[in-house]
Amino acid sequence: MRTKQFLDGEPSEYCGEGQSYVNGVHYFSWGSTGIFTHFLDVSDPILALTA
């Protein structure tokens, strides 16, 4: 269940981009479609199995 507590940086549409700075607060997020991040990252094989 999503909380409706911090809506200032939320996008107004699905897959949209919200405001990055609202009322003195910087909002940011990052994401990716890649499963493997680095060949030395030990969590990559585990995440690949669950993706």
HELIX and SHEET records of a PDB file:
HELIX    1   1 ASP A   44  THR A   50  1                                   7    
SHEET    1   A 2 TYR A  21  VAL A  22  0                                        
SHEET    2   A 2 VAL A  25  HIS A  26 -1                                        
END                                                                             
